[in-house]
């Protein structure tokens, strides 16, 4: 660490955002000061879509989802993922 970073008290988020946009952290930290982090609970952004599938197929998926105790839409996503990645 080069020198300690003193954070001011911010009146609001806009003021804090402005502070972080202008500051050069290389004056305060060395690359060796950085630590690798992960955010395991973040979920990828999902987008709602509409698809038309035969009613009998939807019923089969719902039956299968009920058998394995998962939401049917999650099962559909899993089937699509398996189909694309295999």
Backbone atoms as SQL, in Angstrom:
CREATE TABLE atoms (id INTEGER PRIMARY KEY, chain TEXT, resi INTEGER, resn TEXT, atom TEXT, x REAL, y REAL, z REAL);
INSERT INTO atoms VALUES
  (1, 'A', 1, 'UNK', 'N', 0.846, -1.176, 0.000),
  (2, 'A', 1, 'UNK', 'CA', 0.000, 0.000, 0.000),
  (3, 'A', 1, 'UNK', 'C', 0.890, 1.238, 0.000),
  (4, 'A', 2, 'UNK', 'N', 0.589, 2.166, -0.864),
  (5, 'A', 2, 'UNK', 'CA', 1.399, 3.372, -0.985),
  (6, 'A', 2, 'UNK', 'C', 1.071, 4.366, 0.126),
  (7, 'A', 3, 'UNK', 'N', -0.191, 4.733, 0.237),
  (8, 'A', 3, 'UNK', 'CA', -0.625, 5.624, 1.311),
  (9, 'A', 3, 'UNK', 'C', -2.082, 5.316, 1.629),
  (10, 'A', 4, 'UNK', 'N', -2.512, 5.576, 2.839),
  (11, 'A', 4, 'UNK', 'CA', -3.890, 5.237, 3.207),
  (12, 'A', 4, 'UNK', 'C', -4.907, 6.094, 2.451),
  (13, 'A', 5, 'UNK', 'N', -5.985, 5.484, 2.115),
  (14, 'A', 5, 'UNK', 'CA', -7.072, 6.180, 1.426),
  (15, 'A', 5, 'UNK', 'C', -8.086, 6.625, 2.469),
  (16, 'A', 6, 'UNK', 'N', -8.313, 7.920, 2.540),
  (17, 'A', 6, 'UNK', 'CA', -9.280, 8.465, 3.498),
  (18, 'A', 6, 'UNK', 'C', -10.570, 8.775, 2.747),
  (19, 'A', 7, 'UNK', 'N', -11.625, 8.109, 3.157),
  (20, 'A', 7, 'UNK', 'CA', -12.911, 8.315, 2.505),
  (21, 'A', 7, 'UNK', 'C', -13.701, 9.418, 3.203),
  (22, 'A', 8, 'UNK', 'N', -14.214, 10.357, 2.432),
  (23, 'A', 8, 'UNK', 'CA', -15.054, 11.404, 3.035),
  (24, 'A', 8, 'UNK', 'C', -16.449, 10.852, 3.338),
  (25, 'A', 9, 'UNK', 'N', -17.206, 11.586, 4.110),
  (26, 'A', 9, 'UNK', 'CA', -18.614, 11.248, 4.329),
  (27, 'A', 9, 'UNK', 'C', -19.387, 11.781, 3.129),
  (28, 'A', 10, 'UNK', 'N', -20.162, 10.919, 2.518),
  (29, 'A', 10, 'UNK', 'CA', -20.922, 11.313, 1.336),
  (30, 'A', 10, 'UNK', 'C', -22.339, 11.698, 1.734),
  (31, 'A', 11, 'UNK', 'N', -22.854, 12.748, 1.096),
  (32, 'A', 11, 'UNK', 'CA', -24.217, 13.193, 1.382),
  (33, 'A', 11, 'UNK', 'C', -25.245, 12.301, 0.692),
  (34, 'A', 12, 'UNK', 'N', -24.860, 11.763, -0.477),
  (35, 'A', 12, 'UNK', 'CA', -25.787, 10.919, -1.233),
  (36, 'A', 12, 'UNK', 'C', -24.995, 10.048, -2.207),
  (37, 'A', 13, 'UNK', 'N', -25.709, 9.186, -2.915),
  (38, 'A', 13, 'UNK', 'CA', -25.042, 8.264, -3.847),
  (39, 'A', 13, 'UNK', 'C', -24.403, 8.994, -5.015),
  (40, 'A', 14, 'UNK', 'N', -25.009, 10.072, -5.468),
  (41, 'A', 14, 'UNK', 'CA', -24.434, 10.823, -6.591),
  (42, 'A', 14, 'UNK', 'C', -23.067, 11.392, -6.222),
  (43, 'A', 15, 'UNK', 'N', -22.959, 11.894, -5.011),
  (44, 'A', 15, 'UNK', 'CA', -21.681, 12.433, -4.555),
  (45, 'A', 15, 'UNK', 'C', -20.632, 11.322, -4.461),
  (46, 'A', 16, 'UNK', 'N', -21.031, 10.176, -3.943),
  (47, 'A', 16, 'UNK', 'CA', -20.106, 9.045, -3.844),
  (48, 'A', 16, 'UNK', 'C', -19.696, 8.545, -5.224),
  (49, 'A', 17, 'UNK', 'N', -20.663, 8.469, -6.133),
  (50, 'A', 17, 'UNK', 'CA', -20.379, 8.030, -7.498),
  (51, 'A', 17, 'UNK', 'C', -19.362, 8.950, -8.155),
  (52, 'A', 18, 'UNK', 'N', -19.523, 10.258, -7.946),
  (53, 'A', 18, 'UNK', 'CA', -18.583, 11.231, -8.494),
  (54, 'A', 18, 'UNK', 'C', -17.183, 11.060, -7.929),
  (55, 'A', 19, 'UNK', 'N', -17.107, 10.775, -6.632),
  (56, 'A', 19, 'UNK', 'CA', -15.816, 10.550, -5.983),
  (57, 'A', 19, 'UNK', 'C', -15.093, 9.371, -6.617),
  (58, 'A', 20, 'UNK', 'N', -15.785, 8.226, -6.744),
  (59, 'A', 20, 'UNK', 'CA', -15.154, 7.025, -7.285),
  (60, 'A', 20, 'UNK', 'C', -14.833, 7.157, -8.773),
  (61, 'A', 21, 'UNK', 'N', -15.566, 7.988, -9.486),
  (62, 'A', 21, 'UNK', 'CA', -15.301, 8.182, -10.915),
  (63, 'A', 21, 'UNK', 'C', -14.017, 8.970, -11.148),
  (64, 'A', 22, 'UNK', 'N', -13.666, 9.823, -10.200),
  (65, 'A', 22, 'UNK', 'CA', -12.518, 10.706, -10.393),
  (66, 'A', 22, 'UNK', 'C', -11.230, 10.224, -9.730),
  (67, 'A', 23, 'UNK', 'N', -11.317, 9.331, -8.769),
  (68, 'A', 23, 'UNK', 'CA', -10.136, 8.948, -7.996),
  (69, 'A', 23, 'UNK', 'C', -9.237, 7.979, -8.774),
  (70, 'A', 24, 'UNK', 'N', -7.951, 8.122, -8.605),
  (71, 'A', 24, 'UNK', 'CA', -6.970, 7.213, -9.202),
  (72, 'A', 24, 'UNK', 'C', -6.450, 6.300, -8.090),
  (73, 'A', 25, 'UNK', 'N', -6.953, 5.085, -8.043),
  (74, 'A', 25, 'UNK', 'CA', -6.591, 4.161, -6.964),
  (75, 'A', 25, 'UNK', 'C', -5.139, 3.707, -7.030),
  (76, 'A', 26, 'UNK', 'N', -4.489, 3.891, -8.175),
  (77, 'A', 26, 'UNK', 'CA', -3.079, 3.496, -8.276),
  (78, 'A', 26, 'UNK', 'C', -2.175, 4.361, -7.387),
  (79, 'A', 27, 'UNK', 'N', -2.681, 5.495, -6.949),
  (80, 'A', 27, 'UNK', 'CA', -1.913, 6.341, -6.024),
  (81, 'A', 27, 'UNK', 'C', -1.955, 5.789, -4.599),
  (82, 'A', 28, 'UNK', 'N', -2.889, 4.894, -4.352),
  (83, 'A', 28, 'UNK', 'CA', -3.094, 4.378, -3.001),
  (84, 'A', 28, 'UNK', 'C', -2.749, 2.896, -2.852),
  (85, 'A', 29, 'UNK', 'N', -2.846, 2.144, -3.922),
  (86, 'A', 29, 'UNK', 'CA', -2.657, 0.695, -3.832),
  (87, 'A', 29, 'UNK', 'C', -1.674, 0.182, -4.870),
  (88, 'A', 30, 'UNK', 'N', -0.939, -0.852, -4.493),
  (89, 'A', 30, 'UNK', 'CA', -0.065, -1.588, -5.402),
  (90, 'A', 30, 'UNK', 'C', -0.870, -2.765, -5.957),
  (91, 'A', 31, 'UNK', 'N', -0.493, -3.275, -7.122),
  (92, 'A', 31, 'UNK', 'CA', -1.195, -4.468, -7.629),
  (93, 'A', 31, 'UNK', 'C', -1.146, -5.643, -6.649),
  (94, 'A', 32, 'UNK', 'N', -0.074, -5.732, -5.871),
  (95, 'A', 32, 'UNK', 'CA', 0.044, -6.837, -4.907),
  (96, 'A', 32, 'UNK', 'C', -0.942, -6.697, -3.744),
  (97, 'A', 33, 'UNK', 'N', -1.540, -5.521, -3.572),
  (98, 'A', 33, 'UNK', 'CA', -2.539, -5.321, -2.512),
  (99, 'A', 33, 'UNK', 'C', -3.890, -5.940, -2.872),
  (100, 'A', 34, 'UNK', 'N', -4.083, -6.219, -4.144),
  (101, 'A', 34, 'UNK', 'CA', -5.382, -6.713, -4.604),
  (102, 'A', 34, 'UNK', 'C', -5.562, -8.179, -4.227),
  (103, 'A', 35, 'UNK', 'N', -6.805, -8.535, -3.958),
  (104, 'A', 35, 'UNK', 'CA', -7.162, -9.907, -3.645),
  (105, 'A', 35, 'UNK', 'C', -8.246, -10.362, -4.612),
  (106, 'A', 36, 'UNK', 'N', -8.156, -11.606, -5.015),
  (107, 'A', 36, 'UNK', 'CA', -9.166, -12.167, -5.906),
  (108, 'A', 36, 'UNK', 'C', -10.422, -12.462, -5.091),
  (109, 'A', 37, 'UNK', 'N', -11.565, -12.081, -5.619),
  (110, 'A', 37, 'UNK', 'CA', -12.832, -12.346, -4.936),
  (111, 'A', 37, 'UNK', 'C', -13.795, -13.016, -5.909),
  (112, 'A', 38, 'UNK', 'N', -14.780, -13.682, -5.350),
  (113, 'A', 38, 'UNK', 'CA', -15.830, -14.249, -6.187),
  (114, 'A', 38, 'UNK', 'C', -17.168, -13.945, -5.529),
  (115, 'A', 39, 'UNK', 'N', -18.196, -13.925, -6.320),
  (116, 'A', 39, 'UNK', 'CA', -19.545, -13.659, -5.854),
  (117, 'A', 39, 'UNK', 'C', -20.414, -14.846, -6.252),
  (118, 'A', 40, 'UNK', 'N', -20.382, -15.918, -5.448),
  (119, 'A', 40, 'UNK', 'CA', -21.051, -17.156, -5.841),
  (120, 'A', 40, 'UNK', 'C', -22.565, -17.070, -5.884),
  (121, 'A', 41, 'UNK', 'N', -23.158, -16.102, -5.220),
  (122, 'A', 41, 'UNK', 'CA', -24.616, -16.038, -5.175),
  (123, 'A', 41, 'UNK', 'C', -25.228, -15.178, -6.271),
  (124, 'A', 42, 'UNK', 'N', -24.387, -14.611, -7.128),
  (125, 'A', 42, 'UNK', 'CA', -24.930, -13.824, -8.233),
  (126, 'A', 42, 'UNK', 'C', -25.529, -14.749, -9.280),
  (127, 'A', 43, 'UNK', 'N', -26.666, -14.367, -9.773),
  (128, 'A', 43, 'UNK', 'CA', -27.323, -15.169, -10.801),
  (129, 'A', 43, 'UNK', 'C', -27.200, -14.442, -12.135),
  (130, 'A', 44, 'UNK', 'N', -27.011, -15.197, -13.208),
  (131, 'A', 44, 'UNK', 'CA', -26.936, -14.526, -14.501),
  (132, 'A', 44, 'UNK', 'C', -28.269, -13.855, -14.841),
  (133, 'A', 45, 'UNK', 'N', -28.181, -12.776, -15.549),
  (134, 'A', 45, 'UNK', 'CA', -29.386, -12.078, -15.956),
  (135, 'A', 45, 'UNK', 'C', -30.205, -12.979, -16.865),
  (136, 'A', 46, 'UNK', 'N', -31.487, -13.026, -16.606),
  (137, 'A', 46, 'UNK', 'CA', -32.336, -13.840, -17.464),
  (138, 'A', 46, 'UNK', 'C', -33.349, -12.933, -18.162),
  (139, 'A', 47, 'UNK', 'N', -33.866, -13.442, -19.249),
  (140, 'A', 47, 'UNK', 'CA', -34.793, -12.671, -20.064),
  (141, 'A', 47, 'UNK', 'C', -36.009, -13.520, -20.343),
  (142, 'A', 48, 'UNK', 'N', -37.141, -12.942, -20.203),
  (143, 'A', 48, 'UNK', 'CA', -38.384, -13.652, -20.431),
  (144, 'A', 48, 'UNK', 'C', -38.649, -13.762, -21.937),
  (145, 'A', 49, 'UNK', 'N', -39.031, -14.961, -22.374),
  (146, 'A', 49, 'UNK', 'CA', -39.383, -15.156, -23.788),
  (147, 'A', 49, 'UNK', 'C', -40.689, -15.943, -23.864),
  (148, 'A', 50, 'UNK', 'N', -41.286, -15.935, -25.021),
  (149, 'A', 50, 'UNK', 'CA', -42.486, -16.736, -25.259),
  (150, 'A', 50, 'UNK', 'C', -42.184, -17.725, -26.369),
  (151, 'A', 51, 'UNK', 'N', -42.556, -18.977, -26.147),
  (152, 'A', 51, 'UNK', 'CA', -42.410, -19.977, -27.200),
  (153, 'A', 51, 'UNK', 'C', -43.706, -20.772, -27.282),
  (154, 'A', 52, 'UNK', 'N', -43.981, -21.258, -28.444),
  (155, 'A', 52, 'UNK', 'CA', -45.165, -22.105, -28.633),
  (156, 'A', 52, 'UNK', 'C', -44.701, -23.541, -28.750),
  (157, 'A', 53, 'UNK', 'N', -45.232, -24.388, -27.867),
  (158, 'A', 53, 'UNK', 'CA', -44.944, -25.810, -27.944),
  (159, 'A', 53, 'UNK', 'C', -46.265, -26.557, -27.820),
  (160, 'A', 54, 'UNK', 'N', -46.328, -27.742, -28.376),
  (161, 'A', 54, 'UNK', 'CA', -47.575, -28.498, -28.292),
  (162, 'A', 54, 'UNK', 'C', -47.972, -28.748, -26.831),
  (163, 'A', 55, 'UNK', 'N', -49.266, -28.716, -26.593),
  (164, 'A', 55, 'UNK', 'CA', -49.778, -28.867, -25.231),
  (165, 'A', 55, 'UNK', 'C', -49.362, -30.199, -24.606),
  (166, 'A', 56, 'UNK', 'N', -49.373, -31.276, -25.414),
  (167, 'A', 56, 'UNK', 'CA', -48.992, -32.576, -24.870),
  (168, 'A', 56, 'UNK', 'C', -47.540, -32.559, -24.377),
  (169, 'A', 57, 'UNK', 'N', -46.670, -31.816, -25.085),
  (170, 'A', 57, 'UNK', 'CA', -45.262, -31.739, -24.700),
  (171, 'A', 57, 'UNK', 'C', -45.099, -30.955, -23.390),
  (172, 'A', 58, 'UNK', 'N', -45.828, -29.866, -23.281),
  (173, 'A', 58, 'UNK', 'CA', -45.790, -29.085, -22.047),
  (174, 'A', 58, 'UNK', 'C', -46.294, -29.923, -20.871),
  (175, 'A', 59, 'UNK', 'N', -47.353, -30.679, -21.105),
  (176, 'A', 59, 'UNK', 'CA', -47.879, -31.547, -20.042),
  (177, 'A', 59, 'UNK', 'C', -46.857, -32.590, -19.620),
  (178, 'A', 60, 'UNK', 'N', -46.140, -33.166, -20.586),
  (179, 'A', 60, 'UNK', 'CA', -45.106, -34.165, -20.270),
  (180, 'A', 60, 'UNK', 'C', -43.979, -33.548, -19.439),
  (181, 'A', 61, 'UNK', 'N', -43.572, -32.333, -19.826),
  (182, 'A', 61, 'UNK', 'CA', -42.512, -31.643, -19.088),
  (183, 'A', 61, 'UNK', 'C', -42.979, -31.366, -17.662),
  (184, 'A', 62, 'UNK', 'N', -44.219, -30.918, -17.506),
  (185, 'A', 62, 'UNK', 'CA', -44.750, -30.650, -16.166),
  (186, 'A', 62, 'UNK', 'C', -44.818, -31.923, -15.333),
  (187, 'A', 63, 'UNK', 'N', -45.210, -33.026, -15.959),
  (188, 'A', 63, 'UNK', 'CA', -45.254, -34.307, -15.246),
  (189, 'A', 63, 'UNK', 'C', -43.852, -34.713, -14.778),
  (190, 'A', 64, 'UNK', 'N', -42.891, -34.603, -15.678),
  (191, 'A', 64, 'UNK', 'CA', -41.512, -34.961, -15.353),
  (192, 'A', 64, 'UNK', 'C', -40.971, -34.058, -14.241),
  (193, 'A', 65, 'UNK', 'N', -41.254, -32.754, -14.337),
  (194, 'A', 65, 'UNK', 'CA', -40.803, -31.810, -13.320),
  (195, 'A', 65, 'UNK', 'C', -41.413, -32.155, -11.960),
  (196, 'A', 66, 'UNK', 'N', -42.670, -32.549, -11.975),
  (197, 'A', 66, 'UNK', 'CA', -43.337, -32.924, -10.735),
  (198, 'A', 66, 'UNK', 'C', -42.699, -34.178, -10.135),
  (199, 'A', 67, 'UNK', 'N', -42.332, -35.123, -10.977),
  (200, 'A', 67, 'UNK', 'CA', -41.687, -36.358, -10.514),
  (201, 'A', 67, 'UNK', 'C', -40.367, -36.071, -9.792),
  (202, 'A', 68, 'UNK', 'N', -39.610, -35.144, -10.335),
  (203, 'A', 68, 'UNK', 'CA', -38.292, -34.853, -9.751),
  (204, 'A', 68, 'UNK', 'C', -38.306, -33.618, -8.838),
  (205, 'A', 69, 'UNK', 'N', -39.502, -33.066, -8.634),
  (206, 'A', 69, 'UNK', 'CA', -39.712, -31.977, -7.687),
  (207, 'A', 69, 'UNK', 'C', -38.911, -30.715, -8.016),
  (208, 'A', 70, 'UNK', 'N', -39.008, -30.281, -9.270),
  (209, 'A', 70, 'UNK', 'CA', -38.398, -29.012, -9.692),
  (210, 'A', 70, 'UNK', 'C', -39.450, -28.220, -10.461),
  (211, 'A', 71, 'UNK', 'N', -39.320, -26.902, -10.504),
  (212, 'A', 71, 'UNK', 'CA', -40.247, -26.115, -11.324),
  (213, 'A', 71, 'UNK', 'C', -40.102, -26.482, -12.808),
  (214, 'A', 72, 'UNK', 'N', -41.219, -26.566, -13.499),
  (215, 'A', 72, 'UNK', 'CA', -41.157, -27.021, -14.893),
  (216, 'A', 72, 'UNK', 'C', -40.370, -26.080, -15.789),
  (217, 'A', 73, 'UNK', 'N', -40.407, -24.773, -15.509),
  (218, 'A', 73, 'UNK', 'CA', -39.631, -23.846, -16.333),
  (219, 'A', 73, 'UNK', 'C', -38.130, -24.050, -16.125),
  (220, 'A', 74, 'UNK', 'N', -37.736, -24.383, -14.917),
  (221, 'A', 74, 'UNK', 'CA', -36.325, -24.692, -14.664),
  (222, 'A', 74, 'UNK', 'C', -35.910, -25.948, -15.418),
  (223, 'A', 75, 'UNK', 'N', -36.807, -26.921, -15.470),
  (224, 'A', 75, 'UNK', 'CA', -36.519, -28.148, -16.207),
  (225, 'A', 75, 'UNK', 'C', -36.375, -27.864, -17.702),
  (226, 'A', 76, 'UNK', 'N', -37.233, -27.026, -18.233),
  (227, 'A', 76, 'UNK', 'CA', -37.129, -26.649, -19.652),
  (228, 'A', 76, 'UNK', 'C', -35.787, -25.980, -19.921),
  (229, 'A', 77, 'UNK', 'N', -35.378, -25.053, -19.030),
  (230, 'A', 77, 'UNK', 'CA', -34.081, -24.383, -19.201),
  (231, 'A', 77, 'UNK', 'C', -32.939, -25.387, -19.160),
  (232, 'A', 78, 'UNK', 'N', -33.064, -26.361, -18.269),
  (233, 'A', 78, 'UNK', 'CA', -32.028, -27.388, -18.162),
  (234, 'A', 78, 'UNK', 'C', -31.961, -28.227, -19.440),
  (235, 'A', 79, 'UNK', 'N', -33.112, -28.598, -19.973),
  (236, 'A', 79, 'UNK', 'CA', -33.133, -29.364, -21.228),
  (237, 'A', 79, 'UNK', 'C', -32.503, -28.570, -22.371),
  (238, 'A', 80, 'UNK', 'N', -32.815, -27.293, -22.464),
  (239, 'A', 80, 'UNK', 'CA', -32.244, -26.461, -23.518),
  (240, 'A', 80, 'UNK', 'C', -30.718, -26.374, -23.342),
  (241, 'A', 81, 'UNK', 'N', -30.292, -26.145, -22.112),
  (242, 'A', 81, 'UNK', 'CA', -28.853, -26.051, -21.829),
  (243, 'A', 81, 'UNK', 'C', -28.119, -27.333, -22.210),
  (244, 'A', 82, 'UNK', 'N', -28.696, -28.465, -21.818),
  (245, 'A', 82, 'UNK', 'CA', -28.074, -29.756, -22.174),
  (246, 'A', 82, 'UNK', 'C', -28.001, -29.939, -23.683),
  (247, 'A', 83, 'UNK', 'N', -29.050, -29.545, -24.368),
  (248, 'A', 83, 'UNK', 'CA', -29.071, -29.690, -25.827),
  (249, 'A', 83, 'UNK', 'C', -28.025, -28.837, -26.524),
  (250, 'A', 84, 'UNK', 'N', -27.794, -27.667, -26.007),
  (251, 'A', 84, 'UNK', 'CA', -26.818, -26.753, -26.613),
  (252, 'A', 84, 'UNK', 'C', -25.392, -27.156, -26.274),
  (253, 'A', 85, 'UNK', 'N', -25.165, -27.589, -25.041),
  (254, 'A', 85, 'UNK', 'CA', -23.806, -27.878, -24.599),
  (255, 'A', 85, 'UNK', 'C', -23.341, -29.295, -24.947),
  (256, 'A', 86, 'UNK', 'N', -24.225, -30.140, -25.404),
  (257, 'A', 86, 'UNK', 'CA', -23.773, -31.515, -25.719),
  (258, 'A', 86, 'UNK', 'C', -23.380, -31.660, -27.167);
